[in-house]
Amino acid sequence: MPDSNGVHGEVLIVLPREEWKRLRKLDVEMIIRENIEKVEETLMAEYEEFLLKKKAKLEKKLEELEKDLERLRRFYEKALQEKELMMRERDRLRKENKELIEKLKLKRSRG
């Protein structure tokens, strides 16, 4: 992302002393103008490679999240089924308990 001046970043170039002396004699502006298209192409290719790697990582993360979500769905559905089973069992036990209390009351009243 460019900063407020439209600058995308900095590049530091390290050269051997002899190379630096040779370059100082050249018309650097002309060399830059002649090669700017190649540099832009290289930077775009590197940026595209960066984006493709980032996309691959995000796709992998999405796949992991989808697997986690599916596991959670299965867990939730199983929990709902178990809840229904427990509710039926609770109702059955309530009914059984009520019947036993009635029998006990009847037995006490006769006894």
ROTORSE-896223 format. One record per residue (C-alpha): residue in one letter; x, z, y; residue number from 1. Coordinates in steps of 0.001 Angstrom, whole numbers. Layout:
+----+---------+---------+---------+-----+
: aa :      px :      pz :      py :   i :
+----+---------+---------+---------+-----+
:  A :       X :       Z :       Y : NUM :
...
+----+---------+---------+---------+-----+
***
This chain:
+----+---------+---------+---------+-----+
: aa :      px :      pz :      py :   i :
+----+---------+---------+---------+-----+
:  M :       0 :       0 :       0 :   1 :
:  P :    1397 :    -852 :    3425 :   2 :
:  D :    1961 :    1886 :    5969 :   3 :
:  S :     518 :    1789 :    9502 :   4 :
:  N :    3163 :    -777 :   10512 :   5 :
:  G :    2268 :   -3110 :    7666 :   6 :
:  V :    5447 :   -2207 :    5765 :   7 :
:  H :    5048 :   -2047 :    1992 :   8 :
:  G :    8202 :     -88 :    1276 :   9 :
:  E :   11957 :     -66 :    1605 :  10 :
:  V :   14659 :   -1808 :    -392 :  11 :
:  L :   18230 :    -526 :    -580 :  12 :
:  I :   20857 :   -3094 :   -1545 :  13 :
:  V :   24355 :   -2003 :   -2572 :  14 :
:  L :   27123 :   -4642 :   -2478 :  15 :
:  P :   30851 :   -4644 :   -3157 :  16 :
:  R :   32925 :   -4691 :      50 :  17 :
:  E :   34180 :   -8260 :    -476 :  18 :
:  E :   30656 :   -9535 :    -989 :  19 :
:  W :   29546 :   -7743 :    2182 :  20 :
:  K :   32344 :   -9368 :    4203 :  21 :
:  R :   31387 :  -12782 :    2847 :  22 :
:  L :   27707 :  -12229 :    3624 :  23 :
:  R :   28432 :  -11077 :    7187 :  24 :
:  K :   29817 :  -14514 :    7902 :  25 :
:  L :   26641 :  -16225 :    6681 :  26 :
:  D :   23459 :  -16786 :    8638 :  27 :
:  V :   21443 :  -14041 :    6957 :  28 :
:  E :   18191 :  -14981 :    8672 :  29 :
:  M :   18429 :  -18511 :    7326 :  30 :
:  I :   19173 :  -17255 :    3806 :  31 :
:  I :   16203 :  -14889 :    3965 :  32 :
:  R :   13895 :  -17644 :    5196 :  33 :
:  E :   15095 :  -19959 :    2433 :  34 :
:  N :   14588 :  -17348 :    -279 :  35 :
:  I :   11543 :  -15445 :     964 :  36 :
:  E :    9211 :  -17449 :   -1270 :  37 :
:  K :   11267 :  -16599 :   -4380 :  38 :
:  V :   11372 :  -12938 :   -3372 :  39 :
:  E :    7612 :  -12875 :   -2812 :  40 :
:  E :    7101 :  -14529 :   -6200 :  41 :
:  T :    9329 :  -11961 :   -7890 :  42 :
:  L :    7610 :   -9066 :   -6153 :  43 :
:  M :    4187 :  -10422 :   -7055 :  44 :
:  A :    5267 :  -10840 :  -10687 :  45 :
:  E :    6591 :   -7266 :  -10764 :  46 :
:  Y :    3410 :   -5981 :   -9136 :  47 :
:  E :    1301 :   -7916 :  -11638 :  48 :
:  E :    3350 :   -6427 :  -14495 :  49 :
:  F :    2843 :   -2951 :  -13003 :  50 :
:  L :    -913 :   -3534 :  -12743 :  51 :
:  L :   -1114 :   -4844 :  -16313 :  52 :
:  K :     681 :   -1746 :  -17614 :  53 :
:  K :   -1614 :     467 :  -15568 :  54 :
:  K :   -4646 :   -1435 :  -16889 :  55 :
:  A :   -3438 :    -960 :  -20479 :  56 :
:  K :   -3013 :    2791 :  -19908 :  57 :
:  L :   -6472 :    3046 :  -18358 :  58 :
:  E :   -8023 :    1073 :  -21225 :  59 :
:  K :   -6345 :    3415 :  -23720 :  60 :
:  K :   -7625 :    6443 :  -21806 :  61 :
:  L :  -11126 :    4928 :  -21693 :  62 :
:  E :  -11026 :    4365 :  -25450 :  63 :
:  E :  -10011 :    8011 :  -25993 :  64 :
:  L :  -12801 :    9196 :  -23699 :  65 :
:  E :  -15341 :    7034 :  -25526 :  66 :
:  K :  -14217 :    8535 :  -28860 :  67 :
:  D :  -14512 :   12047 :  -27398 :  68 :
:  L :  -17968 :   11223 :  -26070 :  69 :
:  E :  -19075 :    9961 :  -29490 :  70 :
:  R :  -17786 :   13168 :  -31131 :  71 :
:  L :  -19702 :   15210 :  -28564 :  72 :
:  R :  -22876 :   13197 :  -29222 :  73 :
:  R :  -22603 :   13797 :  -32963 :  74 :
:  F :  -21953 :   17502 :  -32367 :  75 :
:  Y :  -24946 :   17732 :  -30017 :  76 :
:  E :  -27266 :   15969 :  -32466 :  77 :
:  K :  -26119 :   18228 :  -35295 :  78 :
:  A :  -26657 :   21280 :  -33068 :  79 :
:  L :  -30200 :   20086 :  -32285 :  80 :
:  Q :  -30953 :   19625 :  -35986 :  81 :
:  E :  -29575 :   23072 :  -36775 :  82 :
:  K :  -31605 :   24565 :  -33926 :  83 :
:  E :  -34788 :   23011 :  -35340 :  84 :
:  L :  -33923 :   24333 :  -38793 :  85 :
:  M :  -33274 :   27816 :  -37388 :  86 :
:  M :  -36568 :   27748 :  -35454 :  87 :
:  R :  -38479 :   26821 :  -38622 :  88 :
:  E :  -36682 :   29545 :  -40555 :  89 :
:  R :  -37410 :   32071 :  -37799 :  90 :
:  D :  -41108 :   31126 :  -37884 :  91 :
:  R :  -41153 :   31389 :  -41679 :  92 :
:  L :  -39514 :   34826 :  -41540 :  93 :
:  R :  -41949 :   36000 :  -38844 :  94 :
:  K :  -44868 :   34908 :  -40998 :  95 :
:  E :  -43366 :   36568 :  -44066 :  96 :
:  N :  -42660 :   39742 :  -42091 :  97 :
:  K :  -46223 :   39801 :  -40765 :  98 :
:  E :  -47589 :   39413 :  -44304 :  99 :
:  L :  -45348 :   42203 :  -45587 : 100 :
:  I :  -46432 :   44506 :  -42743 : 101 :
:  E :  -50081 :   43755 :  -43555 : 102 :
:  K :  -49473 :   44517 :  -47245 : 103 :
:  L :  -47660 :   47731 :  -46348 : 104 :
:  K :  -50482 :   48846 :  -44035 : 105 :
:  L :  -53032 :   48032 :  -46734 : 106 :
:  K :  -51025 :   49945 :  -49343 : 107 :
:  R :  -50702 :   52995 :  -47045 : 108 :
:  S :  -54400 :   52960 :  -46218 : 109 :
:  R :  -55299 :   52950 :  -49948 : 110 :
:  G :  -52674 :   55395 :  -50980 : 111 :
+----+---------+---------+---------+-----+
***
